[in-house]
Amino acid sequence: MSFIYSEAERLAKLHGTRNPYELLDAIGAKLVFSDQYKLNGLKGFAAIINRQKFVIVNAKLDEVERMIVAGHEAGHLILHEDIIASSPAFAIKDFNVYDNTGRLELEANTFIANFLVTDNDVLESLAETDNFYITSKELFMPAQLLAIKMADMLRRGYAVRSPESIDSKFLGKSFR
């Protein structure tokens, strides 16, 4: 999965941002916030309609969660465009963004975890705080997403360990 890290870093450098909304704009995707879904319902989805990329995000989520869902869906558009374009509904719908039980979800989660913060940001914050949960708050990253980031860093050779296991049902719960 190091290709996902490389792609997240490449896009952050290319577009000069780690903001998922700006990334969506840069890749030509339209971002729509919809209030048609329940707070505990559909989080968001990515779709391609008439060659136009769309990301729909549940407007009832808090700002941090909206940004994470938008970035997760950007990950789908970047990593899985061929699958989205070839699906009958032309969309990947996410009720549980942190569901790592499937390859596509794990890849989109890994993408947004790497896109939002650099490895150095994580290492520096951990060195200063020596506390996973304080680092999570300092980086404005939910603990579950930081756990995904650190699991990827571990795979790439960093000596980091998260006290959190990756909960495949995390986003279905409130993380605030």
N, C-alpha and C positions, 0 to 999 in steps of 0.2 A: 504493500500500500504506500510505499514511499513516493509513487507517482502522484498520489493525491496531495501530499505535502508539497512536492515540487510544483504542482499546478497552482495550489493556493498561494505559494510564495511568488510564483511568476506573475499571477494576476494582480496581487497586491502591489508589486513593483511596477508592472506595466501601467496600471491605472492610478497609482499613487494614493491608494486608499485601503483601509481595512474596514470600511463601512459597507455592510451588505446592501444598503439602499443605493449607494453610489456604484457598487459593482453591478447591480442589476441594470442600472441606467447605462453603464459602460458596455454591457454585453447586448444591449438593445432589447431588454425585457421590460415589459410594462408591469408595474407594481400596483396592485389594487387592494385596498383594505375594505373588507366586507363585514357588515354587521348582521349578515343573514345566518350566522352560525352561533350556537350556544357557546358560552365560555368554556365548558368542558367538552365541546364537540370538535368538529373539524378545525385543526390548527391552521392548515394551509395546503395549497397544492400548486404544482407547476404544470403548465399546459402549453401546447403549441397549436395555435389555430391559424390556418392560412399562412403558415410560416412565421407568424408573429409569436414570440415567446411571452408568456404571462406568468406572473406569480400572484396568487390570491392568498391573502393573509387575514385571519380572523381579527377583526378590529377590536374585539372585546378583550383580547389579551393585553397584558401590560406592555409597556414600551420595550423592556429588555426581551421579553418573550417574542414580541412581534419582530424585533430585529434578528433574533436567533432563527425564528421560523423562516423569515425572508432569506437569510443566508443559507439555511439548510436547503431551501427550494432552489436557490441559485446553484448550489452544489449539484442538485439533480439536473438542472438545465446544462451545466457545464460538463458533468461527468456522464450523464445518461440521456443526452439529447436524442440519440438514435432510438433508444427504448421508448421514450416519451412519444416521439414522432411516429413510431410504428405501432403504438398501442391503439386498440379500438376507440378508447375514450380520449386519446391523446393527452393523458394527464396522469400524474402520480399524486394521489391524495394522501395526505398525512394526518392521521388522527393522533398519532403518537410519534413525534419527531425523534425521540430518543430510543425508538425501538431498534435495537441492534440485532434482532433475530434474523434479519435478511441482509444480504450483501449490499443491496442498493441503499438501504437505510444507514448501515454502518459506514458506507463510503460517503454519503452526504453529511453525516454527523462528523466524520473525520475531517472532511473538507472545511466545514464552518469552524470547527475547533481550531484548525490550523490557520484559517484565514483571519480570524478575529485577533489573535495574539501571536507574537513570535515566540520561538523557543527561548530566546534571551529574556523576554519579558517574564516568562514563567520562572526561569532559573534565578533571575535577579530578585523577583518578589519572594520566592521561596528562601533565598539566602538571607534576605532582610527579615522576614517574618518567622521563618522556620515553622510555619503553620499553614497547612493546606487550605483550611477554611478562611483564614485571613487573606491568603493569596487569592482565593476565589473572589472575595469581596473587593479587594484592591483592583483586580483585573476586570471587574464588572462582568464576571463570568459565573454562571451557576456552577455549583460544585460538580454536578453530573457532567457538564460539558468540559470542565477542567480535567475530570477523570479521563474522559475520552482523549483529550489533548495529551495528557501525560502517558496514557497507554500507547499512543502513537509514538511519542518521544522515546519511550522504553524500547519499542520495536526498532527504532532507528539508532539505538545504541546509547542513549542517555541513561544515567544511573538515577532515575526518578521512580518513585512509587507513590501511588495514590492510596489513601485510606478508604476511598470509596470504590466499591465494585460498580461495574457498569450495569445499571438497572434498566432493563429493556422497556419498562413501563413508566419511566421517569416523567416524561412530559405530560402524561395523562394526569399527573398530580401537580399541585401548585408548588412552585419552587421559591416562592417569595416568603 
